[in-house]
């Protein structure tokens, strides 16, 4: 968890001799290296009209030092970003968070991801995609190598029209410590105001909407897509704390353009959506900073 520092103060006087002890948060001194592979939905792109528009809000917030930085709500030196495009599939040795986005994960790359994850419990893998065939092939390779457990099944909706995503309110999420962290105990809600879960509503263009229709028991579904013509209820975003995997199959819910431009400003839902987004980034950030010390309580089976 977040480290603490203990300070002892002695107050002496003719009638007072007291010792006061208090604890304060200590800022982590390590910056985080975020490495992105792929194209659309790649957080390491910035101000690129096509490649970063799907995730522009999460990208903007991660770069905001008032939120994530030395003087931020989550205090640490901040992020550095490396964009590898689509040609370089090698994971730098100092990468803390690795994102594959919209491009197929090959067998060789899947093996590299596995070896990188095994090197540190502070390594976090963000799997982002919008294409069913690419995702199915990638999941096959990631499962073969053991990066992912078996049980992931993908679905796809292609309606070319705006649709809604809601915070999962089934016990599969609400009974977990992860849910409490995202809606009330995270740094952007604790002691401020909890999220009103029923007010979470995220719009996205569905021309590139991929979701999970099935998942293993270690996976916690967070954002669900609504049933619609050509699609079924599925998970657009979720986290597997046990395997340190974050799945984002609908990156447009973290964007701020087109149909998703109302997600984070100009709507009744926007303040709640923004708190949820920032607590999600905070969870990923703390997982990469502190590893299993932070992650273990969120694993399925450790929620009692």
C-alpha positions as CSV (number, residue, x, y, z in Angstrom):
1,X,0.0,0.0,0.0
2,X,1.0,3.7,0.1
3,X,4.1,4.0,2.3
4,X,3.9,6.2,5.4
5,X,6.3,8.3,7.4
6,X,6.0,8.6,11.2
7,X,7.0,11.9,12.8
8,X,7.4,12.3,16.6
9,X,7.0,15.8,18.1
10,X,7.9,16.6,21.8
11,X,6.3,19.6,23.4
12,X,7.9,20.7,26.6
13,X,6.9,23.4,29.0
14,X,6.3,24.1,32.7
15,X,3.1,22.1,32.7
16,X,3.2,20.3,29.3
17,X,5.4,17.3,28.4
18,X,3.5,15.4,25.7
19,X,4.6,13.3,22.7
20,X,2.5,13.5,19.6
21,X,2.8,10.9,16.8
22,X,1.1,11.2,13.4
23,X,1.4,9.5,10.1
24,X,1.5,11.1,6.7
25,X,1.7,9.8,3.1
26,X,5.2,9.7,1.6
27,X,5.6,10.5,-2.0
28,X,6.9,7.6,-4.1
29,X,10.2,8.7,-5.8
30,X,9.9,6.4,-8.8
31,X,8.4,7.7,-12.1
32,X,6.5,5.2,-14.3
33,X,7.4,4.3,-17.9
34,X,4.3,3.7,-20.0
35,X,5.1,1.9,-23.3
36,X,2.5,1.7,-26.1
37,X,2.5,-0.7,-29.1
38,X,-0.1,-0.4,-31.8
39,X,-2.2,2.3,-33.3
40,X,-5.8,3.4,-32.5
41,X,-6.4,3.6,-28.8
42,X,-2.7,3.8,-28.0
43,X,-2.3,6.1,-25.0
44,X,1.2,7.1,-25.9
45,X,0.0,9.0,-29.0
46,X,-0.9,12.6,-28.2
47,X,-2.8,15.1,-30.3
48,X,-3.0,12.7,-33.2
49,X,-6.5,13.1,-34.7
50,X,-6.9,9.4,-35.4
51,X,-4.7,7.3,-33.2
52,X,-5.3,9.0,-29.8
53,X,-8.8,10.3,-30.1
54,X,-10.3,7.1,-28.8
55,X,-8.5,7.4,-25.5
56,X,-7.8,11.2,-25.4
57,X,-9.4,11.8,-21.9
58,X,-7.4,9.1,-20.1
59,X,-4.3,10.2,-22.0
60,X,-4.8,13.8,-21.0
61,X,-5.5,12.9,-17.3
62,X,-2.4,10.7,-17.0
63,X,-0.3,13.7,-18.2
64,X,-1.9,16.1,-15.8
65,X,0.6,16.7,-12.8
66,X,-2.2,18.0,-10.7
67,X,-3.8,14.6,-10.8
68,X,-0.8,12.3,-11.3
69,X,2.5,13.9,-10.4
70,X,4.7,15.2,-7.6
71,X,2.0,17.6,-6.4
72,X,-0.9,15.6,-7.5
73,X,-3.7,13.7,-5.9
74,X,-1.7,10.5,-6.6
75,X,1.8,11.8,-5.6
76,X,4.7,10.4,-7.5
77,X,7.1,11.9,-10.1
78,X,4.7,11.2,-13.0
79,X,4.7,9.2,-16.2
80,X,7.1,9.1,-19.1
81,X,5.7,7.7,-22.4
82,X,7.3,5.7,-25.3
83,X,5.4,5.1,-28.5
84,X,6.5,2.1,-30.4
85,X,4.1,2.3,-33.3
86,X,3.5,-1.0,-35.0
87,X,7.0,-2.0,-36.0
88,X,8.7,-2.5,-32.7
89,X,7.3,-5.4,-30.6
90,X,10.2,-5.4,-28.1
91,X,9.3,-4.4,-24.5
92,X,11.9,-2.1,-23.0
93,X,13.5,-3.4,-19.8
94,X,12.4,-0.4,-17.8
95,X,8.8,-0.6,-18.9
96,X,6.3,-0.5,-16.0
97,X,3.0,-0.6,-18.0
98,X,2.8,-2.1,-21.4
99,X,-0.1,-1.5,-23.7
100,X,-0.9,-3.4,-26.9
101,X,-3.5,-1.6,-29.0
102,X,-5.4,-2.6,-32.1
103,X,-2.5,-4.6,-33.6
104,X,-2.3,-8.4,-33.3
105,X,-0.2,-10.0,-30.6
106,X,1.9,-12.7,-32.2
107,X,3.1,-15.9,-30.5
108,X,6.6,-14.4,-30.1
109,X,5.3,-11.1,-28.6
110,X,3.0,-13.1,-26.3
111,X,6.0,-14.9,-25.0
112,X,7.9,-11.6,-24.5
113,X,4.9,-10.3,-22.5
114,X,4.8,-13.3,-20.3
115,X,8.5,-13.1,-19.5
116,X,8.2,-9.3,-18.8
117,X,5.2,-9.9,-16.5
118,X,7.1,-12.6,-14.6
119,X,10.1,-10.3,-14.0
120,X,8.2,-8.1,-11.5
121,X,4.9,-8.0,-9.7
122,X,4.8,-4.3,-10.5
123,X,4.5,-4.9,-14.3
124,X,1.0,-4.2,-15.6
125,X,-0.3,-5.2,-19.0
126,X,-3.1,-3.1,-20.7
127,X,-4.7,-5.1,-23.5
128,X,-6.6,-2.7,-25.8
129,X,-8.4,-3.6,-29.0
130,X,-11.3,-2.9,-31.2
131,X,-11.2,-5.7,-33.8
132,X,-12.8,-9.1,-33.2
133,X,-10.4,-11.2,-35.4
134,X,-7.3,-9.4,-34.1
135,X,-8.6,-9.9,-30.5
136,X,-9.5,-13.5,-31.0
137,X,-6.1,-14.3,-32.5
138,X,-4.3,-12.3,-29.8
139,X,-6.3,-14.0,-26.9
140,X,-5.4,-17.4,-28.4
141,X,-1.7,-16.6,-28.3
142,X,-1.8,-14.9,-24.9
143,X,-3.7,-17.9,-23.5
144,X,-1.3,-20.4,-25.0
145,X,1.7,-18.8,-23.4
146,X,-0.1,-18.4,-20.0
147,X,-0.3,-14.6,-20.0
148,X,-4.1,-15.1,-19.7
149,X,-6.1,-17.9,-18.1
150,X,-8.5,-19.8,-20.3
151,X,-12.1,-18.5,-20.5
152,X,-12.1,-15.3,-22.5
153,X,-14.6,-15.1,-25.3
154,X,-15.0,-12.0,-27.5
155,X,-18.1,-10.5,-29.1
156,X,-18.4,-7.6,-31.5
157,X,-21.0,-5.0,-32.3
158,X,-20.9,-2.9,-35.5
159,X,-23.9,-0.6,-35.5
160,X,-22.2,2.7,-36.6
161,X,-24.4,4.5,-34.0
162,X,-23.9,5.9,-30.5
163,X,-24.6,3.5,-27.6
164,X,-24.3,3.5,-23.9
165,X,-22.0,1.8,-21.4
166,X,-22.9,1.5,-17.7
167,X,-21.0,0.7,-14.5
168,X,-21.6,-3.0,-13.7
169,X,-24.1,-3.4,-10.8
170,X,-24.0,-7.1,-10.5
171,X,-22.6,-8.8,-7.5
172,X,-19.7,-9.9,-9.7
173,X,-18.4,-6.4,-9.2
174,X,-20.3,-4.8,-6.3
175,X,-19.1,-7.5,-3.9
176,X,-15.4,-6.8,-4.5
177,X,-13.0,-4.4,-2.9
178,X,-12.2,-3.1,-6.4
179,X,-15.7,-1.8,-6.7
180,X,-15.4,0.0,-3.4
181,X,-12.1,1.5,-4.5
182,X,-13.5,2.8,-7.8
183,X,-16.7,4.3,-6.3
184,X,-15.7,5.6,-2.8
185,X,-12.3,4.5,-1.5
186,X,-10.1,5.6,-4.3
187,X,-8.1,8.9,-4.0
188,X,-10.5,10.8,-6.2
189,X,-13.5,10.0,-4.0
190,X,-12.2,9.2,-0.5
191,X,-13.2,12.0,1.9
192,X,-14.7,14.0,-1.0
193,X,-17.9,12.5,-2.4
194,X,-18.5,8.9,-3.6
195,X,-19.6,8.2,-7.1
196,X,-23.3,7.7,-7.6
197,X,-23.1,4.4,-9.6
198,X,-26.5,4.9,-11.3
199,X,-25.1,8.1,-12.8
200,X,-22.2,6.5,-14.6
201,X,-23.1,6.5,-18.3
202,X,-20.5,6.5,-21.1
203,X,-21.3,7.0,-24.7
204,X,-19.3,5.6,-27.6
205,X,-19.6,5.1,-31.4
206,X,-20.2,1.4,-31.9
207,X,-18.5,1.1,-35.2
208,X,-15.5,-0.3,-33.2
209,X,-17.1,-1.9,-30.2
210,X,-15.6,-5.1,-28.9
211,X,-16.7,-6.7,-25.7
212,X,-16.1,-9.9,-23.7
213,X,-19.1,-12.2,-23.6
214,X,-17.4,-14.6,-21.2
215,X,-14.4,-14.4,-18.9
216,X,-12.6,-16.4,-16.2
217,X,-13.3,-16.1,-12.5
218,X,-10.2,-14.0,-11.8
219,X,-11.5,-11.3,-14.1
220,X,-13.7,-8.4,-12.7
221,X,-16.0,-6.8,-15.2
222,X,-16.4,-3.1,-14.6
223,X,-18.0,-1.3,-17.6
224,X,-20.8,-3.1,-19.4
225,X,-22.3,-2.4,-22.9
226,X,-26.1,-2.3,-23.1
227,X,-28.0,-4.9,-25.2
228,X,-28.8,-3.5,-28.6
229,X,-29.6,-4.7,-32.1
230,X,-26.6,-6.7,-33.3
231,X,-25.1,-7.1,-29.9
232,X,-25.5,-8.6,-26.4
233,X,-24.7,-7.4,-22.9
234,X,-20.9,-7.8,-22.5
235,X,-17.9,-6.3,-20.7
236,X,-16.2,-3.4,-22.4
237,X,-13.7,-2.8,-19.6
238,X,-12.4,-4.9,-16.7
239,X,-9.4,-5.9,-14.6
240,X,-7.8,-9.2,-13.7
241,X,-5.8,-8.4,-10.5
242,X,-4.5,-11.9,-10.2
243,X,-2.7,-11.8,-13.6
244,X,-2.2,-8.0,-13.6
245,X,-4.2,-7.6,-16.8
246,X,-6.4,-4.7,-17.7
247,X,-8.8,-5.3,-20.7
248,X,-10.1,-2.3,-22.7
249,X,-12.2,-3.5,-25.6
250,X,-14.0,-0.2,-26.1
251,X,-11.4,2.6,-25.8
252,X,-13.9,5.2,-27.0
253,X,-15.4,5.3,-23.5
254,X,-12.2,7.0,-22.4
255,X,-12.2,9.4,-25.3
256,X,-13.7,12.9,-25.6
257,X,-14.7,13.3,-29.2
258,X,-17.8,12.7,-31.3
259,X,-20.5,10.7,-29.4
260,X,-18.2,10.4,-26.4
261,X,-17.6,14.1,-26.1
262,X,-20.3,14.3,-23.4
263,X,-18.7,11.7,-21.2
264,X,-16.5,14.0,-19.2
265,X,-18.0,17.5,-19.6
266,X,-21.3,19.2,-20.2
267,X,-23.5,16.4,-18.8
268,X,-25.0,15.4,-15.5
269,X,-23.0,12.2,-15.7
270,X,-19.7,13.9,-16.4
271,X,-18.5,14.4,-12.8
272,X,-19.2,10.8,-11.9
273,X,-17.6,9.5,-15.1
274,X,-14.5,11.6,-14.4
275,X,-14.1,10.3,-10.9
276,X,-14.4,6.8,-12.1
277,X,-11.8,7.3,-14.8
278,X,-9.4,8.9,-12.4
279,X,-9.8,6.1,-9.8
280,X,-9.2,3.6,-12.6
281,X,-5.9,5.4,-13.5
282,X,-5.1,5.6,-9.8
283,X,-5.6,1.8,-9.4
284,X,-3.3,1.1,-12.4
285,X,-0.7,3.6,-11.1
286,X,-0.6,2.2,-7.6
287,X,-0.4,-1.3,-8.9
288,X,2.6,-0.4,-11.0
289,X,4.2,1.5,-8.1
290,X,3.7,-1.0,-5.3
291,X,2.9,-4.4,-7.0
292,X,1.4,-7.2,-4.9
293,X,1.5,-5.1,-1.7
294,X,-1.2,-3.0,-3.3
295,X,-2.8,-5.6,-5.7
296,X,-3.3,-8.6,-3.3
297,X,-6.4,-7.3,-1.5
298,X,-8.2,-6.8,-4.8
299,X,-7.8,-10.4,-6.0
300,X,-10.8,-12.6,-6.2
301,X,-10.8,-14.7,-3.0
302,X,-9.2,-11.9,-1.0
303,X,-12.4,-9.8,-0.7
304,X,-13.8,-11.3,2.5
